[in-house]
């Protein structure tokens, strides 16, 4: 049987049954969980980076025909699309920075847990 096949209640029961053995390595538990969270946050941050890159490419493609022209010469629909793409880029970058911050906090906890072991 794989862990994925067990119910939440069964997993909790199993953890409690093995609590003594697990208690001998409490910092491993925290370090492992924090490392896992770090990896999840970094994956999500990478996805935000991809969203940012796609929006930037679309933005560049949209505005390339108007390079060197006065802003007033840009059609309203181009300005609207550009503004929407800028919002998408800004949102993706803010979320990416937030996720990086969370990942860094997790890694700090991993390092703290490992220091306790030494």
Number of C-alpha atoms within 10 A of each C-alpha: 5 5 9 8 9 12 10 11 9 12 14 12 12 12 13 12 11 11 12 10 11 14 11 10 11 14 19 16 15 17 20 14 15 21 19 15 17 23 15 14 21 19 15 16 22 15 14 22 18 14 17 22 15 15 21 17 11 15 19 14 11 15 14 10 10 14 10 7 9 8 10 8 8 14 10 10 9 14 15 11 15 19 13 14 21 16 14 18 22 14 15 21 18 14 16 22 15 14 21 19 15 16 23 15 15 22 19 16 18 21 14 14 19 14 10 8 10 5
